[in-house]
Amino acid sequence: MRDKHLRRLVVVTGAAAAVTLAADLSHAQQPIVMKFATLTINDVQHEYMKNFKSALETRTQNRIRVDLFPAGQLGGAPRQTEGLRLGTIEAATGPAELFFGADQRFQVLAMAGLFKNNDHARRVFDIPAFRKIWEDFTASRGLVNIALTVYDHQRIALKAPANKLADLSGRRVRVLASESEQASIAALGAAPVPISLPEVMPALQQGAIDGVSSVLGVFVAFRYQDAAPHVLDTGLWYLMPIVMVNKGWYDRLAPDLQKAIVETGAMLEADNYRWQTARIAEDSKAWVEKGGRFTKLSAPEQQEAQKRVLDAVQSVLSKNAPLKALYDQLKAVAANVN
């Protein structure tokens, strides 16, 4: 009888141990969640996110699960910047100046005088010295930069047409919160109004603003042609999305997962730029087909606009030594790239 009870105890104990082991294995196999946010949708940033999710989940055999949150689902620029720094958002992408709230130096990539055109920016981003300067800076702010991408040159979508700088006088133009963009728009004669992207269309419709300084991809994705169909193609500076990961979260990952994230981030850049180059051509056609219009300044007016904006940038740099140091370092590298 005692042997019978002993055998039953062994069976029960073994079964319980098996259940516990299965539960432990199941828990151990749960993927690490990486929330990935951006403000836009159906554009180059969203495209990058989708490809990153597919590539990283495949490479890590689903040990990391990437959950995508485009279109400002996790909040506007300040909220995403705060979440990324605190680690409540593991990853985010957007124009570098979007993260101005974390450090004023994030605006540097959008400051006039750094890049000649989109292709030049892409070539500059492939230079190791440029990347090291930028990545050392972001790491000092608790953020791991895993990709540098290209959006497009800056334009202004307006409710009423503008053919010369005088036409911008007094017009309220939405900008990001960076000091350099506000100073640059003010130098053109307009009144800069920093508001979050989700608030732009209502502000246009209600007459709170007269236009938007951004890129064509944003105008098309958010259908600004219905409210601000007149695009002044200024091209005075460039919007460069960056992809960053919270460093605290990243540092807790296994080394092979860290490597997978960094290498996947950089691997996607070339294809992302090819996709964007084709998309800019498509967006240009779509804008006109949907009733939008393009206007350029005359050559003398464009030269005057460039002078004003470069002067505005130098004014901002003169008041911020750390910003000037980073700008000068990056520009020294970029200037040597054809």
Residue pairs with C-beta under 8 A, 6 or more apart in sequence:
31 62
31 63
31 64
31 65
32 63
32 64
32 65
32 253
32 257
33 64
33 65
33 67
33 90
34 56
34 64
34 65
34 66
34 67
34 90
34 91
34 245
35 67
35 69
35 74
35 89
35 90
35 91
36 49
36 52
36 53
36 66
36 67
36 68
36 69
36 90
36 91
36 92
36 93
37 69
37 70
37 73
37 74
37 80
37 83
37 84
37 89
37 91
37 92
37 93
38 45
38 46
38 49
38 69
38 70
38 71
38 72
38 80
38 92
38 93
38 94
39 45
39 70
39 71
39 72
39 76
39 77
39 80
39 94
39 98
39 196
39 197
39 198
40 46
40 70
40 71
40 94
40 197
40 217
40 218
40 221
40 222
41 70
41 71
41 221
42 221
43 217
43 218
43 221
43 279
44 149
44 150
44 151
44 217
44 241
44 272
44 275
44 276
44 279
45 70
45 93
45 94
45 149
45 151
45 241
46 68
46 70
47 272
47 275
47 276
47 279
48 93
48 147
48 149
48 241
48 243
48 268
48 272
49 66
49 68
49 70
49 93
50 68
51 268
51 271
51 272
52 66
52 243
52 264
52 265
52 268
53 66
53 68
55 264
55 267
55 268
56 64
56 66
56 260
56 261
56 264
57 64
57 65
57 66
59 260
59 264
60 257
60 260
63 257
64 257
64 260
64 261
66 91
71 198
72 80
72 196
72 197
72 198
74 80
74 83
74 89
75 83
76 196
76 197
76 198
76 199
77 94
77 98
77 99
77 101
77 176
77 177
77 196
77 197
78 101
78 196
80 89
80 92
80 94
80 98
81 92
81 98
81 99
81 100
81 101
81 102
82 101
83 89
83 92
84 91
84 92
84 99
84 102
84 143
84 244
84 246
85 102
85 141
85 142
85 143
85 246
86 246
87 246
87 248
87 249
89 246
90 245
90 246
90 249
91 146
91 243
91 244
91 245
91 246
92 243
92 244
93 147
93 149
93 241
93 242
93 243
93 244
94 241
94 242
95 109
95 110
95 151
95 176
95 239
95 240
95 241
95 242
96 106
96 107
96 108
96 109
96 110
96 240
96 241
96 242
97 106
97 107
97 109
97 110
97 176
97 177
97 178
97 180
97 181
97 239
98 106
98 176
99 106
99 143
99 242
99 244
100 106
100 107
100 176
100 177
100 178
100 179
101 177
102 141
102 143
103 137
103 141
104 178
104 179
104 320
104 322
104 323
105 137
105 322
105 323
105 326
106 178
107 178
107 179
107 180
107 181
107 323
108 114
108 323
108 326
108 327
108 330
109 134
109 238
109 240
109 242
109 330
110 154
110 176
110 178
110 180
110 181
110 237
110 238
110 239
110 240
111 180
111 237
111 313
111 316
111 317
111 327
112 184
112 236
112 237
112 306
112 309
112 310
112 312
112 313
113 310
113 313
113 331
114 237
114 238
114 327
114 330
114 331
114 334
115 121
115 124
115 237
115 238
115 240
115 334
117 153
117 238
118 150
118 152
118 153
118 238
118 277
118 280
120 334
120 337
120 338
121 150
121 238
121 240
122 150
122 273
123 337
123 338
124 130
124 333
124 334
124 337
125 131
125 148
125 149
125 150
125 240
125 269
127 333
127 337
129 333
130 330
130 333
130 334
131 148
133 326
133 329
133 330
133 333
134 145
134 148
134 330
135 144
135 145
137 326
138 144
138 145
138 242
138 244
139 145
139 247
142 246
142 247
142 248
143 244
143 245
143 246
143 247
144 244
144 245
144 246
144 247
144 250
144 261
144 262
145 242
145 243
145 244
146 243
146 244
146 245
146 261
146 262
146 264
146 265
146 266
147 242
147 243
147 265
147 266
147 268
147 269
148 240
148 242
148 243
148 269
149 240
149 241
149 242
149 243
149 269
149 272
149 273
149 276
150 238
150 240
150 241
150 273
150 276
151 215
151 217
151 238
151 239
151 240
151 241
151 276
152 215
152 216
152 217
152 238
152 239
152 276
152 280
153 215
153 234
153 235
153 236
153 237
153 238
153 239
154 213
154 214
154 215
154 234
154 235
154 236
154 237
154 238
154 239
155 213
155 214
155 215
155 216
155 219
155 231
155 232
155 233
155 234
155 235
156 162
156 168
156 173
156 190
156 211
156 212
156 213
156 231
156 232
156 234
157 211
157 212
157 214
157 219
157 224
157 228
157 229
157 230
157 231
158 171
158 173
158 210
158 211
158 228
158 230
158 231
158 232
159 204
159 210
159 211
159 227
159 228
159 229
159 230
160 210
160 230
161 167
161 230
161 293
161 295
162 168
162 171
162 230
162 232
162 295
163 295
163 297
164 297
164 298
164 301
165 188
165 189
165 297
165 301
165 304
165 305
166 189
168 188
168 189
168 190
168 232
169 189
169 190
170 189
170 190
170 191
171 189
171 190
171 191
171 210
171 211
172 190
172 191
172 193
172 208
172 209
172 210
172 211
173 185
173 190
173 191
173 192
173 193
173 209
173 210
173 211
173 212
173 213
174 193
174 194
174 195
174 200
174 203
174 209
174 211
174 212
174 213
174 214
175 181
175 182
175 185
175 192
175 193
175 194
175 213
176 194
177 194
179 316
179 320
180 312
180 313
180 316
181 192
181 213
181 237
182 192
182 194
183 192
183 312
183 313
183 315
183 316
184 236
184 237
184 308
184 309
184 312
184 313
185 191
185 192
185 213
186 192
186 312
187 308
187 309
187 311
187 312
188 234
188 305
188 308
188 309
190 211
192 213
193 203
193 208
193 209
195 203
195 209
197 218
197 222
200 209
200 212
200 222
200 224
201 222
201 223
201 224
201 227
202 208
203 209
204 212
204 224
204 227
204 228
205 227
210 228
211 228
212 218
212 219
212 224
212 228
214 239
215 239
216 231
216 280
216 283
216 284
216 287
217 276
217 279
217 280
217 283
218 224
219 225
219 228
219 231
219 283
219 287
219 292
220 283
220 286
220 287
223 290
225 287
225 290
225 291
225 292
229 291
229 292
229 293
230 292
230 293
230 295
231 287
231 292
231 293
231 294
231 295
232 295
232 296
232 297
233 294
233 295
233 296
234 297
234 302
234 305
236 305
236 306
236 309
237 309
243 265
245 261
250 258
250 261
251 258
253 261
284 294
287 294
288 294
296 302
297 305
316 323
317 323
317 324
317 327
318 324
